[in-house]
Amino acid sequence: MIPRFPVYVFDVDGTLMDSAADICGAVSTVLAGTSRPDVPFEYLRGYIGRHFIDLFSDLFPETPVRELEALIPQYRTAYLARDHASTTVFPYVRDVLATLPGRKSTATTKGTPTTRLVLERFGLLPFFDHVQGTDGFPAKPAPDVLFRTLEVFGVAPKDCLFVGDAAPDMEAGRRAGMKTCGVLYGYGNREEMARWEPDYWIEDIRELLPGWPRQVPWHR
């Protein structure tokens, strides 16, 4: 059983939302104009949660980073153009966010304005006391995005549980001094996540609720 925490911090893509089709679709749109137009979906999905420079550097190892950075605005344009048409909220996420005690924040590689728009679009924004994206500082696995939430809430790392679905989430949580919870229904590789020894694992987001399981016929 997972104990109650004063603060819960959530990754977004692969943890709250099934957004792989839109993210990978936008990346494929960008790659269509390069020498690597046929990168498989499964390969791209494995990079969700990491900075796109990691992906582009692995695909184009001979290309200078400054040139690869030009692909990121192209991705953002393609992503917004898809209008989240293939994105859904994972089962029970709304119910859990509405029921889970404690303050809630996000820690995502998306920028904060985009994160707020996405959460609002899918009806999740009212459940968050703070929304934090990656704004001009190092992305996960660096812990900076988590430190911002600690500063806003004025709490200690030990008071927070960081919930994410990928190895960069678990590493960032460890480096920030937070307890971590690995999500097994998302996009990350379990073995890579396990290297960072998450404090908890869940296969269903309802496992975050104090006293779960409960005999409640929640809708999906």
KASULNOR-V945735 format. One record per run of one state. SS is the DSSP state (@ for helix, = for strand, . for the rest). FROM is the first residue (numbers start at 1). LEN is the number of residues. Records with the same first field share a line. If there is no record, write none. Layout:
BEGIN
SS = FROM-LEN  FROM-LEN
END
This chain:
BEGIN
. = 1-6  11-2  14-3  19-1  32-9  46-6  60-5  69-1  82-6  90-3  100-3  107-5  122-3  128-16  154-3  165-2  177-2  184-6  195-5  203-2  209-12
= = 7-4  13-1  17-2  88-2  103-4  160-5  179-5  200-3
@ = 20-12  41-5  52-8  65-4  70-12  93-7  112-10  125-3  144-10  157-3  167-10  190-5  205-4
END
